[in-house]
Amino acid sequence: MDKKDVPGYIFGLAGISIAIIITLYYLPAIFKNIAKLSVLPVSDYALLSFHTSIIFFFAVIIISIILVIIGLISLLKFKKDYTTSFSTKGSGKFFWYLAIYVLVDLILSFIISSVYPSYGITSVNKLPNFIQVYYYFVSVPFESLFLSVIPITVMMIIYGYASRKPRIILKSDDLNWNIVGAISIGVATYSAILYLILGENIYYVISAYITTLMVSIIYIKFGLMRAVLTNYIMSMISFLSVLASRFPDYSLLLTVFLFAWSSVGIYYLFLENESRQKRIQHERSRVQEEPRREIQVPLLKPEDLFIRSSCPECGGIVFHVKDNMSLECDHCHHIIAADDVGPFNVKVDIYGRLHDHYYSDSIYETH
């Protein structure tokens, strides 16, 4: 493990641990009171409104658990796989971007809260804690699917086939930062418009834009399962923030923890920028150091040059160029002045290659 990755691993694993502890603590109550979950509108976490049953609630909980487990497994090292979620490359940097996400989310929360004090407190937060955890937990697959996975995959497929690079669908290494940024901004804009259509207030729309932007970048660079894991961690921490706000001492402790994690994000933000600048500089140096390919034009003596056309005296087709640029027929030695004009073409080939002659009614044409 690189020493640079250590702070990210420490805070990242702490965040994962917090999320798992919250889930395991409330999971028995969720299963025990599954019937009471019907009070929560499905559209609040599924982005769609439809009829449900007890089987549906069990299904979404189990699916969410499976996705989180796979997301945790994706952090382990695999020898070979075809998706970035299970590649060994970038595992450490995933925690870099997770810390940067915490930094961006914390700054956004402070800015919006100063203008809109009730930011982060919704009608869901008035419900029992186990229902809140259910809401935050099962919203992860729906948000990941509808706000990131589907739109990003569509954009990557379009870009892949338009640029004739279909590999980018599975390998994000073929994407440069300009394309990553363009796709992420496009998807974040799509999610913001979607929340506006659903009637959310502007502050929540701004938050959704930034959140989707960060998750989209993580999805493109590190794969689906790590994007799901990111959503899960941040959702559980959001619940904990609301819960801790009732207890000043715990709220202060959580704030200190998030500030420390954000400081790590600042550190990685500078490191990532420095790394990017080094890659750009290395690429420029490599291009400059490459030997320039020059076309070597053969230097031929005048007697080595030839003309292919037809002599007006004997019909010969091979001429030589003399020092004064006049032409001498190779067969009958007839001399044609340099400024002479006749009813046939003259073609000079300085490379010594033979070409078919062609006829013109007016002048010599020299190429």
Order of alpha helices (4+ residues) and beta strands (2+ residues): alpha-alpha-alpha-alpha-alpha-alpha-alpha-alpha-alpha-alpha-beta-beta-beta-beta-beta
